[in-house]
Amino acid sequence: MINHGYLAVDFFFVLSGFVVGYAYDDRWNKMTIGAFFKRRLIRLQPMVVMGMFIGAVFFFFGSDAMFPEIGRVSVWQVCHRFHPASCSTLYGYPRMGEMHPLNGPAWSLFFEYMANILYALVIRRFSKFLLTLLVIVAGGALIHYAVTSPNGCLAGGWKLDGPQLRLGFTRLMYPFFVGLLLSRTGFLIRTKYAFEKCSVLLFIVLAMPRLGGENHYWLNGLYEALCVIVVFPWIVALGAGGKLSGNLFSKGCDFMGKISYPLYIVHYPVIYLYWNWVTPRHLPWTSVWPSTLLIAAFCVMMAYACLKLYDEPVRAWLKKKMEI
């Protein structure tokens, strides 16, 4: 139903670049590179660890006709994936060949870390002109990949091989640094009902049917490239320039903003388990939509519990420990 749902990662990169620029661009005269890395690790890594733990728990419930090899994976192999330097598939556990097999979405955090490293070491020093040139070149690379891709889409980047790493960096470079450019230029779109407009527009973009068909894959690739290059930065500028009307909207947006990252990190192990149950049985949508809603509600509750009982206390402790 959400045909281009994977583009939400590209939207996240735009938003992340904007937030990093907004939060850190004016701090470099009183902040070291080491302090920046500590801040980013404290912000991101606790939930990465929690996502791996949840993935490990759900991992052994995923052995069935779809993924029978899971039964051959030992406990020590799973525990080894908690090592900070571990970034590889589990032997005999193919699924989709993720670089982070215990929690697939962590692949985007790998590239988020790469963007933060590039920003801190090099690109924070770029003038607006040089940053604009980088964004233009990265945008050209994104269009080229999208229209020449064998599948006519930007899905991928989660495997540790040459083509997938190239795709991951192609998906990263333009969105993250155009978000940074938006922050530096102060380009905001002032409008009423920004939240409603952004929500509807983002849903339409992601739910749009796939274009082109088998003989014209490039049309779908061009559509996805234009979404990333034009529409997503426009949505971020629209959202950043808008004002929330009413206390209820403010609280709702605050809640969604706080759980968005935990929800992204914890949802996929549950989705895999649900997928294992639904797919082999060939169940129609009419019979599974109630359980789908229950799974969605469960993921939100689990994300909120992780946020309040784990993520926020751990981050507060780490900030105090590291004197940040």
C-alpha atoms as one frame of an Amber mdcrd trajectory, in Angstrom:
protein
   0.000   0.000   0.000   2.864   2.392   0.820   4.693   1.723  -2.442   7.576
   4.117  -1.792   7.726   3.677   1.979  11.492   3.083   1.925  11.943   6.731
   0.884  11.095   7.639   4.479  14.780   6.915   5.178  15.801   9.560   2.627
  13.377  11.995   4.258  14.958  11.165   7.615  18.385  12.032   6.184  17.124
  15.459   5.031  15.605  16.111   8.436  18.731  14.867  10.211  21.013  17.146
   8.203  18.776  20.109   8.990  18.701  19.296  12.725  22.471  18.732  12.951
  23.157  22.058  11.251  20.609  23.872  13.412  21.948  22.339  16.636  25.720
  22.400  16.063  26.760  24.872  13.342  27.094  27.758  15.795  28.828  25.741
  18.543  32.174  24.980  16.934  33.950  27.926  18.542  33.331  26.330  21.960
  32.968  22.622  21.152  35.640  20.096  20.188  35.231  17.358  17.611  35.457
  14.808  20.418  32.618  16.504  22.303  30.496  16.475  19.139  31.048  12.740
  18.648  30.211  12.079  22.287  26.959  14.010  21.947  25.952  12.138  18.814
  26.829   8.741  20.311  24.823   9.527  23.438  21.875  10.584  21.301  21.868
   7.611  18.933  23.693   4.591  20.316  21.597   3.607  23.374  18.578   2.817
  21.197  20.791   0.998  18.686  21.844  -1.336  21.504  18.241  -1.751  22.651
  17.159  -2.505  19.097  19.788  -5.237  18.863  18.632  -6.709  22.186  14.992
  -6.762  21.076  16.086  -8.199  17.735  18.013 -10.963  19.525  14.958 -11.846
  21.643  12.660 -11.967  18.627  15.305 -13.678  16.492  14.715 -17.159  17.856
  10.957 -16.862  17.397  11.452 -16.327  13.666  12.393 -19.861  12.656   9.758
 -21.287  10.348   9.237 -22.323   6.750  10.396 -18.909   5.498  13.631 -18.776
   7.512  14.441 -22.342   8.595  18.172 -21.586   8.903  17.544 -19.597  12.086
  17.361 -22.859  14.008  21.017 -23.540  13.147  22.319 -20.267  14.566  23.872
 -20.631  18.012  23.391 -18.268  20.920  27.065 -17.253  20.873  26.764 -16.192
  17.214  23.885 -13.909  18.128  25.719 -12.512  21.174  28.779 -11.809  19.011
  26.685  -9.329  17.019  26.593  -7.074  20.084  30.302  -6.374  19.644  30.694
  -2.705  18.591  32.809  -3.635  15.566  30.441  -6.360  14.399  28.639  -5.417
  11.215  27.926  -8.533   9.191  25.278 -11.091   8.418  24.702 -14.105  10.601
  25.916 -17.328   9.040  23.000 -19.328   7.733  20.602 -16.435   8.318  19.872
 -14.887   4.928  16.651 -12.923   5.302  17.704  -9.841   3.328  21.445 -10.029
   4.019  21.410  -6.997   6.306  24.655  -5.578   7.648  22.832  -5.507  11.024
  20.945  -8.825  11.053  19.513  -8.416  14.555  17.858  -5.135  13.635  17.695
  -4.350   9.934  16.923  -0.595  10.142  20.244   0.024  11.909  21.822   0.139
   8.432  20.600   3.726   8.087  22.236   4.587  11.425  25.522   3.324   9.985
  25.203   5.928   7.224  23.975   8.533   9.708  27.231   8.051  11.603  29.178
   8.386   8.346  27.420  11.684   7.626  28.182  12.972  11.115  31.861  12.051
  10.716  32.054  13.797   7.333  30.307  16.842   8.770  32.539  17.127  11.828
  35.861  16.486  10.102  35.385  18.295   6.805  32.054  19.679   5.677  31.295
  21.917   8.663  34.128  24.097   7.328  32.515  24.438   3.875  31.202  27.816
   2.831  27.642  28.014   1.562  29.021  28.060  -1.986  31.079  24.870  -1.530
  28.209  23.167   0.278  25.890  24.090  -2.603  28.349  22.573  -5.099  28.511
  19.376  -3.050  24.711  19.197  -2.954  24.466  19.709  -6.738  27.013  16.966
  -7.468  25.355  14.602  -4.984  21.950  15.361  -6.520  23.291  14.533  -9.986
  24.663  11.223  -8.693  21.302  10.440  -7.109  19.382  11.110 -10.334  21.851
   9.048 -12.364  21.563   6.071 -10.032  17.769   6.279  -9.834  17.145   6.366
 -13.595  19.769   3.724 -14.436  18.972   1.336 -11.583  17.955  -2.155 -12.782
  14.875  -1.966 -10.554  14.086   1.693 -11.130  14.075   2.534  -7.435  16.247
   3.703  -4.554  15.494   0.798  -2.226  18.643  -0.694  -0.719  21.838   0.200
   1.054  21.517  -2.294   3.884  24.124  -4.842   2.754  27.889  -4.864   3.177
  28.942  -5.173  -0.430  30.196  -2.727  -3.040  26.951  -2.028  -4.959  24.889
  -1.688  -1.794  27.412   0.579  -0.087  27.459   2.753  -3.202  23.661   2.950
  -3.079  23.710   3.739   0.635  26.153   6.622   0.224  24.223   7.869  -2.831
  21.049   7.942  -0.759  22.887   9.673   2.087  24.944  12.441   0.509  22.305
  14.602  -1.140  19.559  14.396   1.525  21.765  14.948   4.556  23.731  17.843
   3.129  20.774  19.543   1.470  19.219  19.486   4.945  22.390  21.111   6.275
  22.213  23.678   3.469  18.583  24.475   4.330  19.628  25.113   7.921  22.539
  27.367   6.941  20.591  29.442   4.450  17.613  29.794   6.788  15.253  28.848
   3.954  11.883  28.396   5.654   8.377  28.469   4.222   5.983  30.399   6.436
   2.475  29.018   6.251  -0.536  28.114   8.310  -1.443  24.488   9.012   2.114
  23.378   8.251   1.767  20.107  10.181  -1.360  19.082   8.294   0.121  20.050
   4.925   3.396  18.211   5.575   1.594  15.076   6.773  -0.716  14.894   3.762
   2.028  15.652   1.270   4.388  13.071   2.757   1.669  10.415   2.734   0.797
  11.134  -0.914   4.450  10.985  -1.985   5.095   7.661  -0.234   1.773   6.052
  -1.225   1.960   6.988  -4.919   1.667   3.910  -7.168   4.839   2.689  -8.801
   5.347   4.335 -12.192   6.561   3.142 -15.575   5.959  -0.591 -15.542   8.492
  -3.240 -16.527   9.506  -1.486 -19.748  10.075   1.946 -18.251  11.723   1.472
 -14.867  13.497   4.799 -15.283  10.198   6.672 -14.819   9.825   5.334 -11.299
  13.472   6.101 -10.599  13.013   9.664 -11.825   9.932  10.068  -9.633  11.814
   8.889  -6.547  14.810  11.094  -7.320  12.559  14.157  -7.685  10.857  13.304
  -4.388  14.207  13.254  -2.600  15.709  16.235  -4.407  12.713  18.591  -4.493
   9.778  17.438  -2.387  11.506  16.301   0.817  13.564  19.500   1.300  10.400
  21.495   0.584   8.495  19.546   3.271  11.279  20.140   5.807  11.337  23.868
   4.993   7.536  23.943   5.260   7.520  22.149   8.609  10.365  24.201  10.068
   8.706  27.461   9.041   5.248  26.626  10.325   3.661  27.190  13.691   1.478
  24.755  15.567  -2.019  25.906  16.374  -3.340  24.800  19.737  -1.942  23.037
  22.758  -3.252  19.639  21.637  -1.336  19.778  18.352   1.815  20.855  20.171
   1.596  17.934  22.587   0.834  15.498  19.771   3.799  16.650  17.699   6.055
  16.585  20.757   4.993  12.994  21.486   5.507  11.855  17.889   8.854  13.607
  17.706  10.075  11.873  20.842   8.997   8.345  19.884   9.855   8.529  16.163
  13.446   7.373  16.624  12.691   4.633  19.196   9.790   3.436  17.033  12.015
   3.235  13.962  14.602   1.250  15.892  12.309  -1.259  17.616   9.601  -1.953
  15.037  11.390  -4.222  12.579  11.927  -7.319  14.756   8.175  -7.280  15.395
   7.464  -6.803  11.683   9.672  -9.770  10.815   7.809 -11.978  13.293   4.465
 -10.820  11.918   5.678 -11.309   8.363   6.713 -14.878   9.202   3.182 -15.572
  10.379   1.222 -13.877   7.586   3.187 -14.648   4.402   3.275 -18.495   4.406
  -0.462 -18.571   5.132  -1.313 -16.278   2.191  -3.771 -14.379   4.319  -5.751
 -11.614   2.554  -5.660  -8.045   3.811  -9.321  -8.243   4.861  -8.485 -10.891
   7.460  -5.240  -9.417   8.830  -5.940  -5.695   9.130  -7.209  -5.954  12.768
  -4.037  -7.767  13.845  -1.975  -5.275  11.826  -3.472  -2.413  13.831  -2.744
  -4.283  17.060   0.877  -4.832  15.982   1.211  -1.128  15.144  -0.192  -0.164
  18.556   2.144  -2.649  20.254   5.157  -1.146  18.462   4.187   2.369  19.564
   3.767   1.250  23.176   7.078  -0.621  23.107   8.822   2.430  21.637   7.357
   4.683  24.326   8.371   2.253  27.070  11.921   2.113  25.680  12.036   5.901
  25.538  10.897   6.510  29.114  12.337   3.493  30.913  15.626   3.162  29.057
  16.649   5.759  26.473  16.063   8.996  28.401  17.530   7.704  31.719  20.579
   6.208  29.974  21.247   9.379  27.991  20.909  11.509  31.121  23.347   9.229
  32.965  25.836   9.279  30.094  25.692  13.078  29.836  26.397  13.364  33.539
  29.145  10.733  33.372  30.859  12.423  30.429  30.178  15.912  31.785  28.390
  17.093  28.662
